[in-house]
Amino acid sequence: MTCPSLLRRTAVDGVREGRLDVTVEPTWVRERSDAVRERLHQDDAGAQFARFVVVGGVSSALYALVFIALQPVGAQPANLAGAIASTLLANEMHRRLTFHAGGRVSWFTAQWEGGGLAGIGLVATSLALAGLHTLLGDVGTVVQLCLIAAVTGAIGLIRFVALRSWVFSTSSRD
């Protein structure tokens, strides 16, 4: 009689007894994800920018949800509410995750200074929405969100530089 332990075969690179075992992670995947994770935790401009983009995506998703939910009250009030909600979330995520400044910069400072920078973005998106409505009249929500995404992306590049060099700078604060 064969010993039951001899009937069990170990998985090698995700293959078990001729079948792909999706529960076993190949070594190269684990090594690659560890390398990416390590790279993204560094504090150079490239890693910070990558984290900035991820935070921007998360806060933009919140903005879109608020904008769509409040669309019946009008584009400008929906834009204001979405900008406030997404800015509060983004500033805190930038403070803690993007720039690792949780110990250096207080919540209030991050909201006040980062919010001031976001105010420029709010003015830009409001003007863009007003211009769109003036030129084309009433357009759909998707067109408005695409315009806002384009304007927000351009402002975001400027905001990254300002946040990195001013609000969350590692140099001593006055």
Buried (B, 14 or more C-beta within 10 A) or exposed (E): EEEEEEEEEEBEEBEBEEEEEEEBEEEEEEEEEEEEEEEBEEEEEEBBBBBBBBBBEBBBEBBBEBBBEBBEEEBEEBBBBBBBBBBBBBBBBBBBBBBBBBEBBEEEBBBEBBBEBBEEBBEBBBEBBEEBBEEEEEBEEEEBBEBBBEBBEEBBEEBBEBBBEEBBBEEEEE
